[in-house]
Each structure stands twice: as C-alpha cells, then as structure tokens.
Amino acid sequence: MINKNPIRIFILGGGFGGLYTALQLSRSSWVQSGKCEIAIVERNDHFLFTPLLYELITGELQRWVIAPSYQKLLAQTPVKFCRNTVKHINFNDRQVALENGDQLSYDYLVLGVGTENRWVDIPGLKTHALTFRTLDDVERLQGQIHLLEKSDSRCLRVAVIGGGPSGVELSCKLADRLGQRGEVILIERGTQILKGFSQGVRSASYRALGNRRVQVYLQTNVKAINANSITITRHEQEVIIPIHQVIWVAGTQSIPWITRLGVQYNEQGKILTGSSLQLIDYPNVFALGDIAEIYHSTQTIPNTAQAAYQQANCVAKNLVAILEGKKLKSFRYSHLGDMLTLGKYSAVVSSYFLNIDGLLGFVIRALAYIFRLPTRRHKIQVLRNLLQKVLLKVRWFFRWRLTQFLSQRSAKNY
Ligand SMILES: Cc1cc2nc3c(=O)[nH]c(=O)nc-3n(C[C@H](O)[C@H](O)[C@H](O)COP(=O)(O)OP(=O)(O)OC[C@H]3O[C@@H](n4cnc5c(N)ncnc54)[C@H](O)[C@@H]3O)c2cc1C
C-alpha cells in the first residue's frame, strides 16, 4: 500500500556526508516505492570533490570533473534538490528555517553542512589573504596568478600559511604552475609540517617541496599581512618579506549558527552524536562529517572526506533500519590510508605499510578518486574523457617516433 503522506527526510548540505547519504538512501525500496521522500538542501548548485581542487590550479583537471551540478548528479535518482541556505533548525517542532523565509517540516533530518575557514586575529589577514576551499576561491586565486604571470616581475613570491595537507599540496601545485619565476614559501607555526601523518608521507612531501624549491619556514608566526609584504617572527626575530600573494589554509572551525542550535557540543563546537550518529537528545536527527563528533568514542575520527563518506553509508543504513524497526549499527571508522598530491602528475599514497610516490602515486590516487566520484554516470564520463586524453597522447608519441624514424632512414639513404 502506498502511503499518501510519505515520510520526509531532509539532508542539509550536499557535501561528502550529505550527497553520499542521499545517493545510498535513494536505492532503498522505501524511496524507490515512494513511501519515503528525500531532499538535499544545499546553498550551491554544484557538489565539490575537494581532494581534487588543487588540480584546477595546474590545469590537470577541468571544473566539470570535480564540481558536477546537483541537477546532473541527481537527474536519474528520486532525490529532490532544494537550492537554499539553512538559517536555523527547531528540533522540537521539526522545522528547518531557510534564508528565503520558507520553513521545511521533516520526519528525519541529516545534518552535513561542514565547516568554514578559521580566521585568527592577524592584522591584514582577511583583507589581503586568499583562501582555498571553494570554486570561487580557486577562481580568485587563478585570476591573481594570471595577473602575476603577466606582470614584469622576474620573481613571483607567494606565501602559503598552514603546514597541513592543504598547505603542502597547494605549495607543490603553485610551484609547478609558476615554474622558474615562482618562489613559494610555506609557513608553519609548529615544529613539523603534516602533523599526524606517517613518516613516509612526510618524507615524500619534504622531497617534493625541496625539488620544487619551496622554502619551508617552521616555528614561524605571522604577525601582519600588507598588500605587498608579510611580517613574520622566526628564530625570535621579526622579519618583513616582500610578497605578491598570501594564501591562508590554516584550519577550519564550526559554522556559527550550528553552534547555537542548543544541542550537545564538544569543546570545538562540534555536535555530539551517539555511536549510531544520531543526536544525543533527538534520535530522528543524524549528524555526520566535519560538524560531528561521536560522544565518548574510542576512535579519533579525522575531518576528512574519507570519514564523511564512511559515515554517509552508516547514516543511510541506520535510517532504513529505523523505518524497518530494526537495530541500528554503530559507526566504526576504518582508516584506509592517506593520499596527497605533490605537484603536477605526482602524488604520495600511503596505505597500511605501503608508501608509493611520484608518477605511480599519481596514477593510483587518480584511479582511487575516480572510483569515489559520485554516481556511475559521472564516473564513466570522467573515465572516458581520461582515456581519450591518454589515447591522444599515445597517438602523438607514436607519430613523433615514426617521424623521427623516417627522417633518420632518409638521412642514411641520402
Ligand atoms: C581544499 C581541500 C582539500 C581537501 N582534501 C581532502 C583529501 O584529500 N582527502 C580527504 O579525505 N579530505 C579532504 N578534505 C576534507 C574534506 O573535504 C572534508 O572533510 C569533507 O568535505 C567533509 O564532508 P562534509 O559533508 O562534512 O562537509 P562538506 O563536504 O564541506 O559539505 C558541506 C556542504 O554543506 C553546504 N552548506 C554549508 N552551509 C550551508 C547552509 N547554511 N545551507 C545549505 N548548505 C550549506 C556546503 O555548501 C557544502 O556543500 C579537503 C578539504 C579541502 C577544503
């Protein structure tokens, strides 16, 4: 019997947590039969596969590969898409307030709105530094690089602040993009870059940074940023360095409205959930990805796409379990490894005891991420496009070898 009032599930945020929950849930018989309706509420019109964002800087990938529109992704699914910005949630009335004044009534809710850039009190930071999280950020950075490349300056100096994975990956890509004219400085406050990563990943990263002449300043504090310079303290000395562009990639923080919802939080403002990823006081609400932490968990779950993707699978299964009156699963995170891009056509892949870097690392990382792209249709389109490019390169190579061979032979005969 088809229910005239389908169960309404709203998924707030169409990122790694939200989109993959929706896609997995859309395959359940509850959604397929129309007994249950799902909708994603998202402020952007496109999904963003953030691990591949760096490839836009070097032109290795095009925008459509890493930022497909929701319209395209959800076209052959029963998932509805509502482009809007969430302002508030009233958990007692089961209502979501949107920026345009609309209210959505839900039966079940999934919170996956992610985090935002963390800003600190450095004079000039917000005015002069660029950030690197969204497509708009990439466009702004591309515009700036383009201007620098067209300028008369012999040396183009860029400072990247934050020695985490984003800082390291971005520094390598920028160094490759700017080439001989480029001078990239990576600034980290701590004693090491890539805190929490294995020695293998760190060594490969230092090698890649060194090969690209990226200067790594450790134990360095940024004091002020101006239009054309940056003031730092290093080895207890204050130094002013002329700089063309500063990029701030030093951490994330909870979105302010999320921290004012009146639910239970950890010290960093992350929403606390039970092991099934349900909110502690609201079992019909799930939270996942960067905004959530499991209360009293024995595992440390990182703020990564990998973790959000695994949680999406758990949330989708638990929603179906609730609808079917079955027992809910506890979330267990399994760390499959780390992958970092280290410049054009180069990456490090570290999984269990294996560390592979360079071109082979690049190929493994590329294939792993293609496999993780949302929807089979999009994966096939990307794979087909990649194969075409590889075939063109192979054809070009054989033509070039043939021309060489023929010209050598005619030179001999002559
Ligand atoms: C440059 C970069 C590179 C990264 N590289 C890697 C990597 O290599 N490997 C890895 O595992 N992780 C990586 N990460 C981290 C990874 O992107 C996050 O951990 C992951 O996206 C978290 O998933 P999420 O669903 O919690 O949030 P997100 O994927 O950030 O999704 C949140 C969504 O909510 C939407 N949203 C936010 N506020 C609202 C609102 N008020 N109303 C409506 N919609 C809203 C956003 O537009 C967004 O689409 C990277 C992150 C960045 C920025």
The ligand as an SDF file (V2000), in Angstrom:
LIG
                    3D

 53 58  0  0  0  0  0  0  0  0999 V2000
   40.9820   22.0670   -0.3990 C   0  0  0  0  0  0  0  0  0  0  0  0
   40.5670   20.8570    0.3830 C   0  0  0  0  0  0  0  0  0  0  0  0
   41.1600   19.6450    0.1440 C   0  0  0  0  0  0  0  0  0  0  0  0
   40.7780   18.5070    0.8430 C   0  0  0  0  0  0  0  0  0  0  0  0
   41.3970   17.3240    0.5650 N   0  0  0  0  0  0  0  0  0  0  0  0
   40.9890   16.1930    1.1900 C   0  0  0  0  0  0  0  0  0  0  0  0
   41.5810   14.9420    0.8630 C   0  0  0  0  0  0  0  0  0  0  0  0
   42.4940   14.8670    0.0340 O   0  0  0  0  0  0  0  0  0  0  0  0
   41.1130   13.8410    1.4850 N   0  0  0  0  0  0  0  0  0  0  0  0
   40.0990   13.8970    2.4030 C   0  0  0  0  0  0  0  0  0  0  0  0
   39.6860   12.8370    2.9040 O   0  0  0  0  0  0  0  0  0  0  0  0
   39.5450   15.0690    2.7690 N   0  0  0  0  0  0  0  0  0  0  0  0
   39.9570   16.2200    2.1840 C   0  0  0  0  0  0  0  0  0  0  0  0
   39.4080   17.4270    2.5340 N   0  0  0  0  0  0  0  0  0  0  0  0
   38.4340   17.4820    3.6160 C   0  0  0  0  0  0  0  0  0  0  0  0
   37.0480   17.1500    3.1090 C   0  0  0  0  0  0  0  0  0  0  0  0
   36.6860   17.9980    2.0620 O   0  0  0  0  0  0  0  0  0  0  0  0
   36.0370   17.3200    4.2490 C   0  0  0  0  0  0  0  0  0  0  0  0
   36.4500   16.6110    5.3850 O   0  0  0  0  0  0  0  0  0  0  0  0
   34.6830   16.7920    3.7890 C   0  0  0  0  0  0  0  0  0  0  0  0
   34.2410   17.5390    2.6770 O   0  0  0  0  0  0  0  0  0  0  0  0
   33.6590   16.8750    4.9180 C   0  0  0  0  0  0  0  0  0  0  0  0
   32.4150   16.4940    4.4360 O   0  0  0  0  0  0  0  0  0  0  0  0
   31.0860   17.1940    4.9890 P   0  0  0  0  0  0  0  0  0  0  0  0
   29.9450   16.5130    4.3280 O   0  0  0  0  0  0  0  0  0  0  0  0
   31.1280   17.2530    6.4660 O   0  0  0  0  0  0  0  0  0  0  0  0
   31.1860   18.7050    4.5150 O   0  0  0  0  0  0  0  0  0  0  0  0
   31.3440   19.3080    3.0650 P   0  0  0  0  0  0  0  0  0  0  0  0
   31.7990   18.2920    2.0870 O   0  0  0  0  0  0  0  0  0  0  0  0
   32.1410   20.5360    3.2520 O   0  0  0  0  0  0  0  0  0  0  0  0
   29.8540   19.6740    2.6490 O   0  0  0  0  0  0  0  0  0  0  0  0
   29.1130   20.6390    3.3130 C   0  0  0  0  0  0  0  0  0  0  0  0
   28.0730   21.1550    2.3500 C   0  0  0  0  0  0  0  0  0  0  0  0
   27.1320   21.9410    3.0540 O   0  0  0  0  0  0  0  0  0  0  0  0
   26.8380   23.1140    2.3230 C   0  0  0  0  0  0  0  0  0  0  0  0
   26.3900   24.1320    3.2670 N   0  0  0  0  0  0  0  0  0  0  0  0
   27.1100   24.7490    4.2300 C   0  0  0  0  0  0  0  0  0  0  0  0
   26.3430   25.6040    4.9220 N   0  0  0  0  0  0  0  0  0  0  0  0
   25.1050   25.5260    4.3940 C   0  0  0  0  0  0  0  0  0  0  0  0
   23.8660   26.1650    4.6930 C   0  0  0  0  0  0  0  0  0  0  0  0
   23.7410   27.0470    5.6750 N   0  0  0  0  0  0  0  0  0  0  0  0
   22.7930   25.8440    3.9350 N   0  0  0  0  0  0  0  0  0  0  0  0
   22.8900   24.9440    2.9090 C   0  0  0  0  0  0  0  0  0  0  0  0
   24.0270   24.3110    2.5950 N   0  0  0  0  0  0  0  0  0  0  0  0
   25.1240   24.5880    3.3300 C   0  0  0  0  0  0  0  0  0  0  0  0
   28.1610   23.4510    1.6360 C   0  0  0  0  0  0  0  0  0  0  0  0
   27.9520   24.2780    0.5060 O   0  0  0  0  0  0  0  0  0  0  0  0
   28.6730   22.0640    1.2770 C   0  0  0  0  0  0  0  0  0  0  0  0
   28.2500   21.6420    0.0040 O   0  0  0  0  0  0  0  0  0  0  0  0
   39.7780   18.5980    1.8450 C   0  0  0  0  0  0  0  0  0  0  0  0
   39.1660   19.8210    2.0970 C   0  0  0  0  0  0  0  0  0  0  0  0
   39.5550   20.9450    1.3780 C   0  0  0  0  0  0  0  0  0  0  0  0
   38.8890   22.2710    1.6580 C   0  0  0  0  0  0  0  0  0  0  0  0
  1  2  1  0
  2  3  1  0
  2 52  2  0
  3  4  2  0
  4  5  1  0
  4 50  1  0
  5  6  2  0
  6  7  1  0
  6 13  1  0
  7  8  2  0
  7  9  1  0
  9 10  1  0
 10 11  2  0
 10 12  1  0
 12 13  2  0
 13 14  1  0
 14 15  1  0
 14 50  1  0
 15 16  1  0
 16 17  1  0
 16 18  1  0
 18 19  1  0
 18 20  1  0
 20 21  1  0
 20 22  1  0
 22 23  1  0
 23 24  1  0
 24 25  2  0
 24 26  1  0
 24 27  1  0
 27 28  1  0
 28 29  2  0
 28 30  1  0
 28 31  1  0
 31 32  1  0
 32 33  1  0
 33 34  1  0
 33 48  1  0
 34 35  1  0
 35 36  1  0
 35 46  1  0
 36 37  1  0
 36 45  1  0
 37 38  2  0
 38 39  1  0
 39 40  1  0
 39 45  2  0
 40 41  1  0
 40 42  2  0
 42 43  1  0
 43 44  2  0
 44 45  1  0
 46 47  1  0
 46 48  1  0
 48 49  1  0
 50 51  2  0
 51 52  1  0
 52 53  1  0
M  END
$$$$
